[in-house]
Amino acid sequence: MAQSTLDYLLAKKNLLEQELKNLGESADGYQRATLHDNPSLELRKNGIRSELTRIGNLDRVEIIFPRQDRGSVGLGSQVSVDYGDEDIETFTILAPDDVAFGNRSNVISDKSPIGSTLIGRKVGETVICNLPSGRDIKIRVKEIKLGDF
């Protein structure tokens, strides 16, 4: 996970825990009995609990830094590709959490069809990527740079 994503998630988790506390519940699930019977309040608290569960435990997160090796595509690389139409697209390959929670554009997951196809490839290589739609696309690696995150 990129440091910026971790910082964002820690701040969001803190805000959610504070909101839950303000709504009458501690982060460990203790509820004030007087607020328990309000359905809309319970709905909001359940939504917050769900978001906190989705964020999960951030204590053991491994921080990803921009990849220094520009000899091949890897996690943390910024890659420029051509799909055969000479229209160049540039994106950074990061972990799924950075794509789901990050606040940045031009990022794809290393687990996505295109991201996983490009991992390990070198400048000048052309590969075929199988998309979930069943369509195959040809991708040529034009440039590999340090990730921009």
Protein Blocks (a to p, Z undefined) as FASTA:
>chain_A
ZZklmmmmmmmmmmmmmmmmmnopafkopacfklmmmmklmmmmmmmmmmmmmnopaklc
ccddddfblkbccehiacdddehlopacddddddfklmmmmccehiacfkbmklmmmgop
aehiacddddfkopacddddfbdcdddZZ
